[in-house]
Amino acid sequence: MSNWTSLWYVWLILLTLFLLLLCGITASCIKFCCRKKRLPVETFPRHPCDLPVTATDSDSTAHSTVT
């Protein structure tokens, strides 16, 4: 069996794989944290102050008794 310290290319490949794995885990954590901090986006735009309008009759009894 050969000496592991003389096989520098094996250590280089293992180090590269470890760094890629570490970068992937870090990117996933950052993406997950940013997704939790973002406010939920509304799917439908809100309409500004939709208030119902009721028509009043000027000939009503309440109006004629006051005046």
mmCIF file of the N, C-alpha and C atoms, coordinates in Angstrom:
data_MODEL
# 
_entry.id   MODEL 
# 
loop_
_atom_site.group_PDB 
_atom_site.id 
_atom_site.type_symbol 
_atom_site.label_atom_id 
_atom_site.label_alt_id 
_atom_site.label_comp_id 
_atom_site.label_asym_id 
_atom_site.label_entity_id 
_atom_site.label_seq_id 
_atom_site.pdbx_PDB_ins_code 
_atom_site.Cartn_x 
_atom_site.Cartn_y 
_atom_site.Cartn_z 
_atom_site.occupancy 
_atom_site.B_iso_or_equiv 
_atom_site.pdbx_formal_charge 
_atom_site.auth_seq_id 
_atom_site.auth_comp_id 
_atom_site.auth_asym_id 
_atom_site.auth_atom_id 
_atom_site.pdbx_PDB_model_num 
ATOM 1   N N  . MET A 1 1  ? 0.849   -1.185 0.000  1.00 0.00 ? 1  MET A N  1 
ATOM 2   C CA . MET A 1 1  ? 0.000   0.000  0.000  1.00 0.00 ? 1  MET A CA 1 
ATOM 3   C C  . MET A 1 1  ? 0.894   1.247  0.000  1.00 0.00 ? 1  MET A C  1 
ATOM 4   N N  . SER A 1 2  ? 0.488   2.262  -0.797 1.00 0.00 ? 2  SER A N  1 
ATOM 5   C CA . SER A 1 2  ? 1.320   3.460  -0.918 1.00 0.00 ? 2  SER A CA 1 
ATOM 6   C C  . SER A 1 2  ? 1.068   4.429  0.235  1.00 0.00 ? 2  SER A C  1 
ATOM 7   N N  . ASN A 1 3  ? 2.006   5.306  0.408  1.00 0.00 ? 3  ASN A N  1 
ATOM 8   C CA . ASN A 1 3  ? 1.929   6.297  1.478  1.00 0.00 ? 3  ASN A CA 1 
ATOM 9   C C  . ASN A 1 3  ? 0.937   7.397  1.079  1.00 0.00 ? 3  ASN A C  1 
ATOM 10  N N  . TRP A 1 4  ? -0.067  7.714  1.956  1.00 0.00 ? 4  TRP A N  1 
ATOM 11  C CA . TRP A 1 4  ? -1.120  8.689  1.652  1.00 0.00 ? 4  TRP A CA 1 
ATOM 12  C C  . TRP A 1 4  ? -0.583  10.103 1.521  1.00 0.00 ? 4  TRP A C  1 
ATOM 13  N N  . THR A 1 5  ? 0.489   10.429 2.179  1.00 0.00 ? 5  THR A N  1 
ATOM 14  C CA . THR A 1 5  ? 1.010   11.798 2.093  1.00 0.00 ? 5  THR A CA 1 
ATOM 15  C C  . THR A 1 5  ? 1.670   12.065 0.751  1.00 0.00 ? 5  THR A C  1 
ATOM 16  N N  . SER A 1 6  ? 2.130   11.034 0.068  1.00 0.00 ? 6  SER A N  1 
ATOM 17  C CA . SER A 1 6  ? 2.749   11.247 -1.240 1.00 0.00 ? 6  SER A CA 1 
ATOM 18  C C  . SER A 1 6  ? 1.700   11.406 -2.343 1.00 0.00 ? 6  SER A C  1 
ATOM 19  N N  . LEU A 1 7  ? 0.461   11.057 -2.066 1.00 0.00 ? 7  LEU A N  1 
ATOM 20  C CA . LEU A 1 7  ? -0.610  11.194 -3.059 1.00 0.00 ? 7  LEU A CA 1 
ATOM 21  C C  . LEU A 1 7  ? -1.282  12.565 -2.894 1.00 0.00 ? 7  LEU A C  1 
ATOM 22  N N  . TRP A 1 8  ? -0.575  13.608 -3.299 1.00 0.00 ? 8  TRP A N  1 
ATOM 23  C CA . TRP A 1 8  ? -1.059  14.976 -3.093 1.00 0.00 ? 8  TRP A CA 1 
ATOM 24  C C  . TRP A 1 8  ? -2.322  15.263 -3.890 1.00 0.00 ? 8  TRP A C  1 
ATOM 25  N N  . TYR A 1 9  ? -2.493  14.634 -5.035 1.00 0.00 ? 9  TYR A N  1 
ATOM 26  C CA . TYR A 1 9  ? -3.668  14.898 -5.864 1.00 0.00 ? 9  TYR A CA 1 
ATOM 27  C C  . TYR A 1 9  ? -4.943  14.360 -5.227 1.00 0.00 ? 9  TYR A C  1 
ATOM 28  N N  . VAL A 1 10 ? -4.815  13.298 -4.425 1.00 0.00 ? 10 VAL A N  1 
ATOM 29  C CA . VAL A 1 10 ? -5.996  12.791 -3.715 1.00 0.00 ? 10 VAL A CA 1 
ATOM 30  C C  . VAL A 1 10 ? -6.443  13.807 -2.680 1.00 0.00 ? 10 VAL A C  1 
ATOM 31  N N  . TRP A 1 11 ? -5.482  14.382 -1.961 1.00 0.00 ? 11 TRP A N  1 
ATOM 32  C CA . TRP A 1 11 ? -5.815  15.407 -0.968 1.00 0.00 ? 11 TRP A CA 1 
ATOM 33  C C  . TRP A 1 11 ? -6.401  16.648 -1.644 1.00 0.00 ? 11 TRP A C  1 
ATOM 34  N N  . LEU A 1 12 ? -5.899  16.988 -2.830 1.00 0.00 ? 12 LEU A N  1 
ATOM 35  C CA . LEU A 1 12 ? -6.415  18.144 -3.554 1.00 0.00 ? 12 LEU A CA 1 
ATOM 36  C C  . LEU A 1 12 ? -7.865  17.913 -3.990 1.00 0.00 ? 12 LEU A C  1 
ATOM 37  N N  . ILE A 1 13 ? -8.171  16.717 -4.458 1.00 0.00 ? 13 ILE A N  1 
ATOM 38  C CA . ILE A 1 13 ? -9.544  16.384 -4.852 1.00 0.00 ? 13 ILE A CA 1 
ATOM 39  C C  . ILE A 1 13 ? -10.471 16.388 -3.639 1.00 0.00 ? 13 ILE A C  1 
ATOM 40  N N  . LEU A 1 14 ? -10.024 15.812 -2.541 1.00 0.00 ? 14 LEU A N  1 
ATOM 41  C CA . LEU A 1 14 ? -10.848 15.797 -1.327 1.00 0.00 ? 14 LEU A CA 1 
ATOM 42  C C  . LEU A 1 14 ? -11.094 17.207 -0.794 1.00 0.00 ? 14 LEU A C  1 
ATOM 43  N N  . LEU A 1 15 ? -10.070 18.050 -0.842 1.00 0.00 ? 15 LEU A N  1 
ATOM 44  C CA . LEU A 1 15 ? -10.220 19.432 -0.388 1.00 0.00 ? 15 LEU A CA 1 
ATOM 45  C C  . LEU A 1 15 ? -11.192 20.193 -1.283 1.00 0.00 ? 15 LEU A C  1 
ATOM 46  N N  . THR A 1 16 ? -11.110 19.977 -2.598 1.00 0.00 ? 16 THR A N  1 
ATOM 47  C CA . THR A 1 16 ? -12.029 20.635 -3.535 1.00 0.00 ? 16 THR A CA 1 
ATOM 48  C C  . THR A 1 16 ? -13.467 20.199 -3.287 1.00 0.00 ? 16 THR A C  1 
ATOM 49  N N  . LEU A 1 17 ? -13.684 18.913 -3.097 1.00 0.00 ? 17 LEU A N  1 
ATOM 50  C CA . LEU A 1 17 ? -15.038 18.417 -2.815 1.00 0.00 ? 17 LEU A CA 1 
ATOM 51  C C  . LEU A 1 17 ? -15.579 18.970 -1.504 1.00 0.00 ? 17 LEU A C  1 
ATOM 52  N N  . PHE A 1 18 ? -14.721 19.054 -0.487 1.00 0.00 ? 18 PHE A N  1 
ATOM 53  C CA . PHE A 1 18 ? -15.140 19.594 0.805  1.00 0.00 ? 18 PHE A CA 1 
ATOM 54  C C  . PHE A 1 18 ? -15.523 21.067 0.677  1.00 0.00 ? 18 PHE A C  1 
ATOM 55  N N  . LEU A 1 19 ? -14.735 21.841 -0.077 1.00 0.00 ? 19 LEU A N  1 
ATOM 56  C CA . LEU A 1 19 ? -15.039 23.262 -0.251 1.00 0.00 ? 19 LEU A CA 1 
ATOM 57  C C  . LEU A 1 19 ? -16.329 23.466 -1.046 1.00 0.00 ? 19 LEU A C  1 
ATOM 58  N N  . LEU A 1 20 ? -16.559 22.646 -2.071 1.00 0.00 ? 20 LEU A N  1 
ATOM 59  C CA . LEU A 1 20 ? -17.814 22.746 -2.816 1.00 0.00 ? 20 LEU A CA 1 
ATOM 60  C C  . LEU A 1 20 ? -19.017 22.412 -1.938 1.00 0.00 ? 20 LEU A C  1 
ATOM 61  N N  . LEU A 1 21 ? -18.876 21.392 -1.113 1.00 0.00 ? 21 LEU A N  1 
ATOM 62  C CA . LEU A 1 21 ? -19.950 21.024 -0.198 1.00 0.00 ? 21 LEU A CA 1 
ATOM 63  C C  . LEU A 1 21 ? -20.216 22.140 0.807  1.00 0.00 ? 21 LEU A C  1 
ATOM 64  N N  . LEU A 1 22 ? -19.158 22.729 1.327  1.00 0.00 ? 22 LEU A N  1 
ATOM 65  C CA . LEU A 1 22 ? -19.293 23.820 2.293  1.00 0.00 ? 22 LEU A CA 1 
ATOM 66  C C  . LEU A 1 22 ? -19.954 25.038 1.657  1.00 0.00 ? 22 LEU A C  1 
ATOM 67  N N  . CYS A 1 23 ? -19.587 25.364 0.417  1.00 0.00 ? 23 CYS A N  1 
ATOM 68  C CA . CYS A 1 23 ? -20.211 26.502 -0.271 1.00 0.00 ? 23 CYS A CA 1 
ATOM 69  C C  . CYS A 1 23 ? -21.690 26.238 -0.544 1.00 0.00 ? 23 CYS A C  1 
ATOM 70  N N  . GLY A 1 24 ? -22.034 25.019 -0.893 1.00 0.00 ? 24 GLY A N  1 
ATOM 71  C CA . GLY A 1 24 ? -23.435 24.685 -1.134 1.00 0.00 ? 24 GLY A CA 1 
ATOM 72  C C  . GLY A 1 24 ? -24.273 24.795 0.118  1.00 0.00 ? 24 GLY A C  1 
ATOM 73  N N  . ILE A 1 25 ? -23.744 24.317 1.230  1.00 0.00 ? 25 ILE A N  1 
ATOM 74  C CA . ILE A 1 25 ? -24.476 24.397 2.499  1.00 0.00 ? 25 ILE A CA 1 
ATOM 75  C C  . ILE A 1 25 ? -24.639 25.852 2.919  1.00 0.00 ? 25 ILE A C  1 
ATOM 76  N N  . THR A 1 26 ? -23.581 26.650 2.757  1.00 0.00 ? 26 THR A N  1 
ATOM 77  C CA . THR A 1 26 ? -23.653 28.065 3.119  1.00 0.00 ? 26 THR A CA 1 
ATOM 78  C C  . THR A 1 26 ? -24.675 28.802 2.260  1.00 0.00 ? 26 THR A C  1 
ATOM 79  N N  . ALA A 1 27 ? -24.677 28.540 0.957  1.00 0.00 ? 27 ALA A N  1 
ATOM 80  C CA . ALA A 1 27 ? -25.633 29.202 0.056  1.00 0.00 ? 27 ALA A CA 1 
ATOM 81  C C  . ALA A 1 27 ? -27.067 28.804 0.405  1.00 0.00 ? 27 ALA A C  1 
ATOM 82  N N  . SER A 1 28 ? -27.282 27.554 0.762  1.00 0.00 ? 28 SER A N  1 
ATOM 83  C CA . SER A 1 28 ? -28.625 27.111 1.137  1.00 0.00 ? 28 SER A CA 1 
ATOM 84  C C  . SER A 1 28 ? -29.090 27.793 2.414  1.00 0.00 ? 28 SER A C  1 
ATOM 85  N N  . CYS A 1 29 ? -28.202 27.934 3.381  1.00 0.00 ? 29 CYS A N  1 
ATOM 86  C CA . CYS A 1 29 ? -28.565 28.605 4.637  1.00 0.00 ? 29 CYS A CA 1 
ATOM 87  C C  . CYS A 1 29 ? -28.890 30.073 4.400  1.00 0.00 ? 29 CYS A C  1 
ATOM 88  N N  . ILE A 1 30 ? -28.101 30.737 3.574  1.00 0.00 ? 30 ILE A N  1 
ATOM 89  C CA . ILE A 1 30 ? -28.343 32.152 3.297  1.00 0.00 ? 30 ILE A CA 1 
ATOM 90  C C  . ILE A 1 30 ? -29.676 32.320 2.573  1.00 0.00 ? 30 ILE A C  1 
ATOM 91  N N  . LYS A 1 31 ? -29.951 31.454 1.608  1.00 0.00 ? 31 LYS A N  1 
ATOM 92  C CA . LYS A 1 31 ? -31.216 31.527 0.876  1.00 0.00 ? 31 LYS A CA 1 
ATOM 93  C C  . LYS A 1 31 ? -32.394 31.275 1.807  1.00 0.00 ? 31 LYS A C  1 
ATOM 94  N N  . PHE A 1 32 ? -32.269 30.317 2.717  1.00 0.00 ? 32 PHE A N  1 
ATOM 95  C CA . PHE A 1 32 ? -33.340 30.011 3.660  1.00 0.00 ? 32 PHE A CA 1 
ATOM 96  C C  . PHE A 1 32 ? -33.585 31.172 4.612  1.00 0.00 ? 32 PHE A C  1 
ATOM 97  N N  . CYS A 1 33 ? -32.511 31.790 5.112  1.00 0.00 ? 33 CYS A N  1 
ATOM 98  C CA . CYS A 1 33 ? -32.664 32.920 6.041  1.00 0.00 ? 33 CYS A CA 1 
ATOM 99  C C  . CYS A 1 33 ? -33.270 34.129 5.349  1.00 0.00 ? 33 CYS A C  1 
ATOM 100 N N  . CYS A 1 34 ? -32.880 34.400 4.125  1.00 0.00 ? 34 CYS A N  1 
ATOM 101 C CA . CYS A 1 34 ? -33.432 35.549 3.403  1.00 0.00 ? 34 CYS A CA 1 
ATOM 102 C C  . CYS A 1 34 ? -34.903 35.328 3.083  1.00 0.00 ? 34 CYS A C  1 
ATOM 103 N N  . ARG A 1 35 ? -35.305 34.092 2.820  1.00 0.00 ? 35 ARG A N  1 
ATOM 104 C CA . ARG A 1 35 ? -36.700 33.805 2.525  1.00 0.00 ? 35 ARG A CA 1 
ATOM 105 C C  . ARG A 1 35 ? -37.560 34.011 3.764  1.00 0.00 ? 35 ARG A C  1 
ATOM 106 N N  . LYS A 1 36 ? -37.052 33.714 4.952  1.00 0.00 ? 36 LYS A N  1 
ATOM 107 C CA . LYS A 1 36 ? -37.841 33.887 6.182  1.00 0.00 ? 36 LYS A CA 1 
ATOM 108 C C  . LYS A 1 36 ? -37.986 35.361 6.549  1.00 0.00 ? 36 LYS A C  1 
ATOM 109 N N  . LYS A 1 37 ? -36.982 36.195 6.240  1.00 0.00 ? 37 LYS A N  1 
ATOM 110 C CA . LYS A 1 37 ? -37.026 37.600 6.635  1.00 0.00 ? 37 LYS A CA 1 
ATOM 111 C C  . LYS A 1 37 ? -37.878 38.438 5.691  1.00 0.00 ? 37 LYS A C  1 
ATOM 112 N N  . ARG A 1 38 ? -38.092 37.973 4.458  1.00 0.00 ? 38 ARG A N  1 
ATOM 113 C CA . ARG A 1 38 ? -38.861 38.730 3.491  1.00 0.00 ? 38 ARG A CA 1 
ATOM 114 C C  . ARG A 1 38 ? -40.330 38.744 3.867  1.00 0.00 ? 38 ARG A C  1 
ATOM 115 N N  . LEU A 1 39 ? -40.989 39.882 3.663  1.00 0.00 ? 39 LEU A N  1 
ATOM 116 C CA . LEU A 1 39 ? -42.410 39.988 3.957  1.00 0.00 ? 39 LEU A CA 1 
ATOM 117 C C  . LEU A 1 39 ? -43.203 39.249 2.893  1.00 0.00 ? 39 LEU A C  1 
ATOM 118 N N  . PRO A 1 40 ? -44.340 38.670 3.260  1.00 0.00 ? 40 PRO A N  1 
ATOM 119 C CA . PRO A 1 40 ? -45.153 37.977 2.253  1.00 0.00 ? 40 PRO A CA 1 
ATOM 120 C C  . PRO A 1 40 ? -45.708 38.960 1.236  1.00 0.00 ? 40 PRO A C  1 
ATOM 121 N N  . VAL A 1 41 ? -45.667 38.573 -0.011 1.00 0.00 ? 41 VAL A N  1 
ATOM 122 C CA . VAL A 1 41 ? -46.131 39.429 -1.092 1.00 0.00 ? 41 VAL A CA 1 
ATOM 123 C C  . VAL A 1 41 ? -47.611 39.163 -1.320 1.00 0.00 ? 41 VAL A C  1 
ATOM 124 N N  . GLU A 1 42 ? -48.379 40.234 -1.435 1.00 0.00 ? 42 GLU A N  1 
ATOM 125 C CA . GLU A 1 42 ? -49.806 40.089 -1.687 1.00 0.00 ? 42 GLU A CA 1 
ATOM 126 C C  . GLU A 1 42 ? -50.022 39.672 -3.134 1.00 0.00 ? 42 GLU A C  1 
ATOM 127 N N  . THR A 1 43 ? -50.886 38.684 -3.336 1.00 0.00 ? 43 THR A N  1 
ATOM 128 C CA . THR A 1 43 ? -51.127 38.207 -4.688 1.00 0.00 ? 43 THR A CA 1 
ATOM 129 C C  . THR A 1 43 ? -52.082 39.110 -5.443 1.00 0.00 ? 43 THR A C  1 
ATOM 130 N N  . PHE A 1 44 ? -53.032 39.743 -4.747 1.00 0.00 ? 44 PHE A N  1 
ATOM 131 C CA . PHE A 1 44 ? -53.974 40.633 -5.386 1.00 0.00 ? 44 PHE A CA 1 
ATOM 132 C C  . PHE A 1 44 ? -53.750 42.048 -4.856 1.00 0.00 ? 44 PHE A C  1 
ATOM 133 N N  . PRO A 1 45 ? -53.718 43.049 -5.717 1.00 0.00 ? 45 PRO A N  1 
ATOM 134 C CA . PRO A 1 45 ? -53.528 44.425 -5.236 1.00 0.00 ? 45 PRO A CA 1 
ATOM 135 C C  . PRO A 1 45 ? -54.765 44.902 -4.491 1.00 0.00 ? 45 PRO A C  1 
ATOM 136 N N  . ARG A 1 46 ? -54.532 45.645 -3.448 1.00 0.00 ? 46 ARG A N  1 
ATOM 137 C CA . ARG A 1 46 ? -55.649 46.161 -2.651 1.00 0.00 ? 46 ARG A CA 1 
ATOM 138 C C  . ARG A 1 46 ? -56.208 47.408 -3.318 1.00 0.00 ? 46 ARG A C  1 
ATOM 139 N N  . HIS A 1 47 ? -57.536 47.520 -3.314 1.00 0.00 ? 47 HIS A N  1 
ATOM 140 C CA . HIS A 1 47 ? -58.186 48.694 -3.875 1.00 0.00 ? 47 HIS A CA 1 
ATOM 141 C C  . HIS A 1 47 ? -58.319 49.735 -2.767 1.00 0.00 ? 47 HIS A C  1 
ATOM 142 N N  . PRO A 1 48 ? -58.035 50.988 -3.079 1.00 0.00 ? 48 PRO A N  1 
ATOM 143 C CA . PRO A 1 48 ? -58.069 52.022 -2.032 1.00 0.00 ? 48 PRO A CA 1 
ATOM 144 C C  . PRO A 1 48 ? -59.498 52.360 -1.622 1.00 0.00 ? 48 PRO A C  1 
ATOM 145 N N  . CYS A 1 49 ? -59.836 52.099 -0.405 1.00 0.00 ? 49 CYS A N  1 
ATOM 146 C CA . CYS A 1 49 ? -61.065 52.528 0.258  1.00 0.00 ? 49 CYS A CA 1 
ATOM 147 C C  . CYS A 1 49 ? -62.325 52.342 -0.573 1.00 0.00 ? 49 CYS A C  1 
ATOM 148 N N  . ASP A 1 50 ? -62.734 51.125 -0.781 1.00 0.00 ? 50 ASP A N  1 
ATOM 149 C CA . ASP A 1 50 ? -64.006 50.867 -1.448 1.00 0.00 ? 50 ASP A CA 1 
ATOM 150 C C  . ASP A 1 50 ? -65.121 50.976 -0.417 1.00 0.00 ? 50 ASP A C  1 
ATOM 151 N N  . LEU A 1 51 ? -65.788 52.112 -0.389 1.00 0.00 ? 51 LEU A N  1 
ATOM 152 C CA . LEU A 1 51 ? -66.869 52.345 0.560  1.00 0.00 ? 51 LEU A CA 1 
ATOM 153 C C  . LEU A 1 51 ? -68.211 52.317 -0.170 1.00 0.00 ? 51 LEU A C  1 
ATOM 154 N N  . PRO A 1 52 ? -69.187 51.663 0.409  1.00 0.00 ? 52 PRO A N  1 
ATOM 155 C CA . PRO A 1 52 ? -70.507 51.654 -0.239 1.00 0.00 ? 52 PRO A CA 1 
ATOM 156 C C  . PRO A 1 52 ? -71.180 53.019 -0.091 1.00 0.00 ? 52 PRO A C  1 
ATOM 157 N N  . VAL A 1 53 ? -71.852 53.407 -1.141 1.00 0.00 ? 53 VAL A N  1 
ATOM 158 C CA . VAL A 1 53 ? -72.537 54.703 -1.146 1.00 0.00 ? 53 VAL A CA 1 
ATOM 159 C C  . VAL A 1 53 ? -74.034 54.444 -1.113 1.00 0.00 ? 53 VAL A C  1 
ATOM 160 N N  . THR A 1 54 ? -74.703 55.068 -0.151 1.00 0.00 ? 54 THR A N  1 
ATOM 161 C CA . THR A 1 54 ? -76.158 54.915 -0.062 1.00 0.00 ? 54 THR A CA 1 
ATOM 162 C C  . THR A 1 54 ? -76.815 56.232 -0.452 1.00 0.00 ? 54 THR A C  1 
ATOM 163 N N  . ALA A 1 55 ? -77.797 56.129 -1.286 1.00 0.00 ? 55 ALA A N  1 
ATOM 164 C CA . ALA A 1 55 ? -78.505 57.329 -1.732 1.00 0.00 ? 55 ALA A CA 1 
ATOM 165 C C  . ALA A 1 55 ? -79.576 57.693 -0.701 1.00 0.00 ? 55 ALA A C  1 
ATOM 166 N N  . THR A 1 56 ? -79.715 58.979 -0.449 1.00 0.00 ? 56 THR A N  1 
ATOM 167 C CA . THR A 1 56 ? -80.755 59.439 0.473  1.00 0.00 ? 56 THR A CA 1 
ATOM 168 C C  . THR A 1 56 ? -81.803 60.217 -0.323 1.00 0.00 ? 56 THR A C  1 
ATOM 169 N N  . ASP A 1 57 ? -83.030 60.045 0.075  1.00 0.00 ? 57 ASP A N  1 
ATOM 170 C CA . ASP A 1 57 ? -84.136 60.715 -0.590 1.00 0.00 ? 57 ASP A CA 1 
ATOM 171 C C  . ASP A 1 57 ? -84.430 62.012 0.163  1.00 0.00 ? 57 ASP A C  1 
ATOM 172 N N  . SER A 1 58 ? -84.488 63.100 -0.562 1.00 0.00 ? 58 SER A N  1 
ATOM 173 C CA . SER A 1 58 ? -84.727 64.389 0.103  1.00 0.00 ? 58 SER A CA 1 
ATOM 174 C C  . SER A 1 58 ? -86.192 64.536 0.529  1.00 0.00 ? 58 SER A C  1 
ATOM 175 N N  . ASP A 1 59 ? -87.063 63.684 0.040  1.00 0.00 ? 59 ASP A N  1 
ATOM 176 C CA . ASP A 1 59 ? -88.485 63.766 0.404  1.00 0.00 ? 59 ASP A CA 1 
ATOM 177 C C  . ASP A 1 59 ? -88.830 62.836 1.560  1.00 0.00 ? 59 ASP A C  1 
ATOM 178 N N  . SER A 1 60 ? -87.850 62.346 2.280  1.00 0.00 ? 60 SER A N  1 
ATOM 179 C CA . SER A 1 60 ? -88.151 61.410 3.359  1.00 0.00 ? 60 SER A CA 1 
ATOM 180 C C  . SER A 1 60 ? -88.814 62.149 4.518  1.00 0.00 ? 60 SER A C  1 
ATOM 181 N N  . THR A 1 61 ? -89.512 61.405 5.341  1.00 0.00 ? 61 THR A N  1 
ATOM 182 C CA . THR A 1 61 ? -90.251 62.020 6.472  1.00 0.00 ? 61 THR A CA 1 
ATOM 183 C C  . THR A 1 61 ? -89.312 62.582 7.513  1.00 0.00 ? 61 THR A C  1 
ATOM 184 N N  . ALA A 1 62 ? -88.161 61.931 7.706  1.00 0.00 ? 62 ALA A N  1 
ATOM 185 C CA . ALA A 1 62 ? -87.228 62.427 8.712  1.00 0.00 ? 62 ALA A CA 1 
ATOM 186 C C  . ALA A 1 62 ? -86.655 63.757 8.278  1.00 0.00 ? 62 ALA A C  1 
ATOM 187 N N  . HIS A 1 63 ? -86.400 63.928 7.034  1.00 0.00 ? 63 HIS A N  1 
ATOM 188 C CA . HIS A 1 63 ? -85.827 65.180 6.535  1.00 0.00 ? 63 HIS A CA 1 
ATOM 189 C C  . HIS A 1 63 ? -86.865 66.308 6.591  1.00 0.00 ? 63 HIS A C  1 
ATOM 190 N N  . SER A 1 64 ? -88.084 65.991 6.286  1.00 0.00 ? 64 SER A N  1 
ATOM 191 C CA . SER A 1 64 ? -89.118 67.049 6.253  1.00 0.00 ? 64 SER A CA 1 
ATOM 192 C C  . SER A 1 64 ? -89.517 67.467 7.668  1.00 0.00 ? 64 SER A C  1 
ATOM 193 N N  . THR A 1 65 ? -89.426 66.605 8.669  1.00 0.00 ? 65 THR A N  1 
ATOM 194 C CA . THR A 1 65 ? -89.783 66.990 10.022 1.00 0.00 ? 65 THR A CA 1 
ATOM 195 C C  . THR A 1 65 ? -88.710 67.855 10.661 1.00 0.00 ? 65 THR A C  1 
ATOM 196 N N  . VAL A 1 66 ? -87.446 67.647 10.257 1.00 0.00 ? 66 VAL A N  1 
ATOM 197 C CA . VAL A 1 66 ? -86.360 68.440 10.845 1.00 0.00 ? 66 VAL A CA 1 
ATOM 198 C C  . VAL A 1 66 ? -86.425 69.852 10.318 1.00 0.00 ? 66 VAL A C  1 
ATOM 199 N N  . THR A 1 67 ? -86.719 70.033 9.038  1.00 0.00 ? 67 THR A N  1 
ATOM 200 C CA . THR A 1 67 ? -86.703 71.375 8.442  1.00 0.00 ? 67 THR A CA 1 
ATOM 201 C C  . THR A 1 67 ? -87.982 72.029 8.601  1.00 0.00 ? 67 THR A C  1 
# 
